[in-house]
Amino acid sequence: MQHFTADALILRSIERGEHDRLITVLTADFGRFYAIVKGAGSIHRREVAATEPYTWSNIEFYEKNGVKWVKNATSRESFAGLRYDMDKLFLAAYVAEVASELSDEREPAGEILPLTLNTLHALANTEGENARIKAAFELRAACVAGFAPDLSHCHDCHAPVAGDGYLDVMNGAFVCAGCLSKRTALVPLPEIDDLGERTLLCPLSAGGAAAISFVATASPKRIFAFRITDARVQEEFSRAAEAYLLHHLERSFVSLENYKKLEALIPKKEGI
């Protein structure tokens, strides 16, 4: 029987039978894996709180016959601000699902673990910034997955970004409005090219491009160290970041759809 201890982020927790709980955890050294919390149905078990979703805990595991079990667990950070806001809780589920997608078992978590922790911390401790935090996480997650965009200049004319244009999602590039007009004047832009790649262009101002460039190149601790005061720029940033992540990962997320359904039912709180 093998024992080991690790700091772990609980990505997901589901009941397993009447008394046990199956958790998905993400650790720095061991990556993402599953473990069973025995007797989690008992309200007296100390480990229950430490194995709730979106909790950062120190956990002692033991492995028997290829199955990992939780022996002891102590919560280090519960991100309490998530627990009393349905918007934040649903958004945390999306963040966790993306983190699960971008991690593997027996592979070090790399940047995705600190990115996820910093995102949960920002959500839990910031009011009225859900859209900005979500977009920053999505854009940086795409970079972690190997799809960092280059928006330092126009892809076609190489001029610095100074005005309105478009994010060419599939190529990770900025195309200024003038160059796109020249493209479409010569040949109408096809939705799908000869290689089967879908063309996706997101409107983007210089401010939106600057936000994307900052998040893509900032040090891990400074990813959220920026503000957007213009509602139009925030809208562009939000739409571009989500489209960029989903198209490069080539999948959708149930948790994102649930978040959007919730958003449709409640009044907007962030003015965008």
DABELQUI-V503153 format. One line per field, one symbol per residue. phi: phi as a letter, one per 20 degrees, with the letter a starting at -180 (. if undefined). A space follows every 50 residues. Layout:
# DABELQUI-V503153
phi: ???
This chain:
# DABELQUI-V503153
phi: .ddbcbfceeebbcfcmecdcdddcccfedmebdbdeemffefefffgff dfgmdececedcdclndeceebbcfdbdlgfffdcfgfffffffgfffgf feccfmcgfmffffffffffffffdcdmcgfffgfffffffffgfocfec dfaffeemfgfcbfabeeffdlcdcfffffffgffebgfffcefeneeec ddgbefffffffffffdffgfdgeebccdeffffffffffffffffffel adcgffffffffffecffddmc
